[in-house]
Amino acid sequence: MWQVLVTDEMRLGEIKNPEVRLDYRPNMPREEILRVIGKYDAIITRSRTQVDSELLEAGTRLKVVGRGGVGVDNVDLEAASRRGILVVNVPEANTRSAAELAWALLLAVARGLVESDRKIRDGKWDRKYLGLELDRKTLGIVGLGRIGGQVARFAKAFDMRVLAYDPYIPRTRAETLGVELLDDLADMLRQSNFLTVHTPLTEETRGLIGRRELYLLPKGAVVVNAARGGIIDEKALLEVLEEGHLFGAGLDVFAEEPPGAEHPLVQHPKVTHTAHLGANTVEAQDRVGEAVLERVIETLRGNLAHALNTGFDPEGLEALRGWLPLGEALGKLLAQITQGRPQTAEVGFYGEFEKNPEPVASAVAKGLLSRVLGVGDVNLVSAKPLLKERGIELVTRQSEQAQDYRQVLEVRLETDRETRRVRGTVMGGKPRLVGVDDYRLEVVPEGFMLICTNRDQPGVVGKVGTLLGGSGVNIAGMQLGRDAPGGKALFVLAIDERPSEEVLDALRGLDVLERVDLAEL
């Protein structure tokens, strides 16, 4: 049973899973988290808990970090990757609520809602305030991802022209949304009466909208940031507001939160604020909690489609669904049947693959190490670095020629004593072992397998079967391959249980066999 610690407040829904023991301890002090984290396989947080290298190092059993929400600003992704800890979040859960808040801020600024509310509370009935209409105005969106796309859809209801700047979004997405995608940020800013940003905070986007960019906006423009503090330079925003170039601004986020009452933007009459409430709706909180728990459980089971730090494309992983378990199985097989200290592992891809098959090489590395480190101690993220730490070189090569099959995966392991290779393919979504060394065969790589080499002569399989049967070991299936009649041969027996060492010694003592290897897959 996996132990999962939840350290921040969230609604986890009604998910019940016999594989998981959930320990819900919201607002847990950091000192206590550091003291107990070593007992848990996963931790689920919001933005309060800092999952830094100190915490990750203390979490000796940690396999997954779940972040309830869009960003992972409070998670050290690099440190997690070094330790092979997978990080997942649920960016889609609060798309609607974040987009709605951006629009609430935009409308509030345009119509002076906060200023009017404040005056009424002070006993002033001021009907002279003039706001802005949105009709036929231009909205500029920086970042046309999930939230930016939803903001664009809302804009159509106001009959606005919508421009976007996002160098990582294909034009087809913009066309689907009815948005004009511009290649130059400055060009978009010059045309935007309203500006809203919806990108993550990265080195590339930090300070993206500074004094120069704000002055590129038409005079009297409205600026909204409901994404991440720091994308809009706060000092520059204050200066441009003070100089009268902007009509106003709406902020849900600050570079440092909470900003403090002394922050000059907090008291500014042209700025409308909310306290980082983009995801704070009843509906979004229900979605976030349920989704992050479900995603953590899926990742613990080995589904890496949502992990942020694998370096793999989720669509690519989906396309390689059958090949990942094949790669892991071939790695496990070679680790058990190759004698000596591993030096080089070579992974060859033959045929045309729909997606980049590189993740399969990580699966091979995982299989090679899982017998040594344990299945729970190595994954697709940590496998290659761990292989390198052990001085084993991993080489990949690719060719469009696959010969007998449309696509083939070949793995060759070289040790200080010998070199062995295995080949496999995927049929009907299921892995198949189709070759060992120079021998062709076809077998499902699972369970216990005896791999025997011998001279091609009558009676070999009969003697092996008799010995196994007399020892109570049942044979579930057999595949045989040979290089030439009367030459060398190899056969694979699928058996129902692991033979004892005495039985293995007896097999190796048969004069008809040259070699016997046992593998458990």
Sequence and secondary structure as in RCSB ss.txt:
>XXXX:A:sequence
MWQVLVTDEMRLGEIKNPEVRLDYRPNMPREEILRVIGKYDAIITRSRTQVDSELLEAGTRLKVVGRGGVGVDNV
DLEAASRRGILVVNVPEANTRSAAELAWALLLAVARGLVESDRKIRDGKWDRKYLGLELDRKTLGIVGLGRIGGQ
VARFAKAFDMRVLAYDPYIPRTRAETLGVELLDDLADMLRQSNFLTVHTPLTEETRGLIGRRELYLLPKGAVVVN
AARGGIIDEKALLEVLEEGHLFGAGLDVFAEEPPGAEHPLVQHPKVTHTAHLGANTVEAQDRVGEAVLERVIETL
RGNLAHALNTGFDPEGLEALRGWLPLGEALGKLLAQITQGRPQTAEVGFYGEFEKNPEPVASAVAKGLLSRVLGV
GDVNLVSAKPLLKERGIELVTRQSEQAQDYRQVLEVRLETDRETRRVRGTVMGGKPRLVGVDDYRLEVVPEGFML
ICTNRDQPGVVGKVGTLLGGSGVNIAGMQLGRDAPGGKALFVLAIDERPSEEVLDALRGLDVLERVDLAEL
>XXXX:A:secstr
 EEEEE S    TT   TTEEEEE TT  HHHHHHHGGG SEEEE SSS B HHHHHH TT  EEEESSS  TTB
 HHHHHHTT EEEE TTTTHHHHHHHHHHHHHHHHHTHHHHHHHHHTT           TT EEEEE  SHHHHH
HHHHHHHTT EEEEE TTS HHHHHHHT EEES HHHHHHH SEEEE     TTTTT B HHHHHHS TTEEEEE
 S TTSB HHHHHHHHHTT EEEEEES  SSSS  TT TTTT TTEEE SS TT SHHHHHHHHHHHHHHHHHHH
TT  TT TTS   HHHHHHTTTHHHHHHHHHHHHHHH  S EEEEEEEEEE  SS  HHHHHHHHHHHHHHHH G
GG  TTTHHHHHHHTT EEEEEEES  TTSSEEEEEEEEESS EEEEEEEEETTEEEEEEETTEEEEE   SEEE
EEEEES TTHHHHHHHHHHHTT  EEEEEEEESSTTSEEEEEEEESS   HHHHHHHHT TTEEEEEEEE 
